[in-house]
Amino acid sequence: MTVRTCAADGTGAYRFRCPACATAAVHEASPAICALLRQAGCAEEVWHLPAELTERRLGPALTPDDLLDFHLLLRGDDWPERLQAVNRDT
């Protein structure tokens, strides 16, 4: 079992593999539960939020229609050229 703790806000979870079927399971846990698991000898893994979360966001928010348009654009073999054309127009 491994205790996972977010360095930014201290939220935690624990993960393990089911001994019967070997399926991975992850469950959120309070700081108190995480502390108990660490005291019991579970390994701890500290993780960091992605740096992209602190980047400035420019332009309008992405909409479901934008996502669908992008999905449809990627279906064609000429998607790199079409994507460059869209970027030039904005």
C-alpha positions in Angstrom: 0.0 0.0 0.0 1.2 3.5 -0.8 0.0 6.8 0.6 -0.1 9.6 -1.9 0.0 13.2 -0.7 -0.3 16.4 -2.8 2.5 18.8 -1.9 0.4 21.9 -2.7 -2.6 21.3 -0.5 -2.0 18.2 1.6 -4.8 16.2 0.2 -4.2 12.5 0.3 -5.2 9.1 -1.0 -3.9 5.5 -0.7 -3.5 3.0 -3.4 -3.1 -0.8 -3.4 -3.6 -3.9 -5.6 -6.4 -6.3 -4.7 -4.8 -9.5 -3.5 -7.5 -11.6 -5.2 -7.6 -10.0 -8.7 -4.6 -7.7 -8.8 -6.7 -4.7 -9.8 -5.4 -1.4 -8.7 -7.6 0.6 -6.3 -7.2 4.2 -5.2 -9.2 5.8 -2.4 -9.2 9.4 -1.1 -8.2 9.7 2.5 -8.2 12.4 5.2 -4.9 13.7 6.5 -5.5 11.7 9.7 -5.9 8.5 7.8 -2.8 9.2 5.7 -0.8 9.8 8.9 -2.1 6.5 10.4 -1.1 4.6 7.3 2.4 6.2 7.3 2.8 5.3 11.0 1.8 1.8 10.2 4.7 1.6 7.7 3.1 2.4 4.4 5.4 4.1 1.8 4.6 7.7 1.0 4.6 9.3 -2.4 4.5 13.1 -2.6 3.2 14.5 -5.8 3.0 18.0 -7.3 0.3 19.7 -9.2 1.1 20.3 -12.9 2.9 23.6 -13.6 0.2 24.3 -16.3 -2.3 25.1 -13.6 -0.3 28.3 -12.7 0.0 29.5 -16.3 -1.9 32.6 -17.4 -4.9 31.8 -19.6 -5.4 34.1 -22.5 -8.4 34.2 -24.8 -11.9 32.8 -24.5 -12.7 29.6 -22.6 -12.8 26.3 -24.5 -16.4 25.3 -25.3 -17.8 21.9 -26.1 -18.3 23.1 -29.7 -14.5 24.0 -29.9 -13.7 20.5 -28.6 -15.9 18.9 -31.2 -14.4 21.1 -34.0 -10.9 20.1 -32.9 -11.9 16.4 -32.9 -13.3 16.6 -36.4 -10.2 18.5 -37.5 -8.0 15.6 -36.3 -9.9 13.0 -38.3 -8.5 14.3 -41.6 -5.0 13.4 -42.9 -4.4 17.1 -43.6 -5.0 18.1 -39.9 -1.5 19.7 -39.4 -2.0 22.1 -42.3 -5.5 22.9 -41.3 -4.5 23.5 -37.7 -1.8 25.9 -38.8 -4.3 27.8 -41.0 -6.6 28.2 -38.0 -3.8 29.5 -35.9 -2.8 32.0 -38.6 -6.4 33.3 -38.7 -6.6 34.0 -35.0 
